Amino acid sequence: MLDPHGLYELSADLPDLDRPVLLQALTGFVDAGSAVQLAREHLLDTLDGEPIATFDVDQLLDYRSRRPPMIFVEDHWESYEAPQLTLHLLRDAGSTPLLLLTGPEPDTQWERFVAAVGALVQRLGVRLTIGLNAIPMAVPHTRPVGVTAHATRPELLGDRESWLQRVQVPASVGSLLEFRLGQRGADAMGYAAHVPHYLAQTTYPQAAEVLLASVSQSTGLLLPTDALRTAGEAVRAEVDKQVAEDEQAARLVVSLEQQYDAFLRGRQGTNLLAQTGPLPTADELGAELERYLAEQSRGDQPPTPG
């Protein structure tokens, strides 16, 4: 079944989806600790499902900026890893249908792509669209992972407390999708896990676990997290070991712990940004995200703690 926007092809034989949730987990924007990647791969590995819509990436990708890998063996090309932008139909642990959008964030035609996803939301009767992100923050790995939530309606956030009034940050397709869905009255929201900035370019399963737990809490979906929890415990043990062997890293972690605890005392019951005194300004937060994205594009090596 072709899309009127000419960007995707939808399976013609779909079961009754009963107003599903759609999770958006595209690659290419901020993903500190590879938390979104871990969450996405975990869902695809642990839940039963199948692709139901495929997008025409030739219209959406700049291949020269993100060249797909190929394998050369001795005297011939053996394989080509073609990029795929796919909408998957999965079923949670209770057999409830949910949708997962995966693949590279489009380089071009953002408005057409967002309109096409919006058409899918309407055609498939999606009741809520949720975007996943993970951002580097000045928080210690020894404290619970925090999460920032945002939504097209305050009612979707429950009792989660806002910590910024106004901020300018680099745009993403996921953010634009949430914004456009809100403009047409559709429910959409997003979660951004807070990853310790000194671990932002390593894998951090704790953040992926928190993202999926937040989705479960807001939707009632039964999403498995045991494997992520186990992996997170192993990462915590390894980081603790490295910190114990590095005096500078140990001082950094102690300082962040003190700031984090002081901030929580000032915001009773809130698990947000670790800061004593004023929160970061809009310019500071925007600059931090710009710096992180620039490092990602340069392919910097993961830093060690501290």
Salt bridges, closest charged atoms under 4 A:
ASP3 OD1 - HIS5 ND1 2.94
ASP75 OD1 - HIS76 ND1 2.97
ASP107 OD1 - ARG66 NH2 2.96
GLU111 OE2 - ARG180 NH2 2.63
GLU155 OE1 - ARG153 NH1 3.43
GLU161 OE2 - ARG267 NH2 3.11
GLU178 OE2 - HIS150 ND1 2.97
ASP187 OD1 - ARG153 NE 2.75
GLU209 OE2 - ARG229 NE 3.02
ASP226 OD1 - ARG229 NH1 2.98
ASP240 OD1 - HIS141 NE2 2.77
ASP240 OD2 - ARG236 NE 2.83
GLU247 OE2 - ARG251 NH1 3.12
GLU257 OE2 - ARG143 NH1 3.66
ASP261 OD2 - ARG143 NH2 2.90
GLU288 OE2 - ARG291 NH2 2.65
GLU295 OE2 - ARG291 NH1 2.42
ASP300 OD2 - ARG298 NH2 3.28
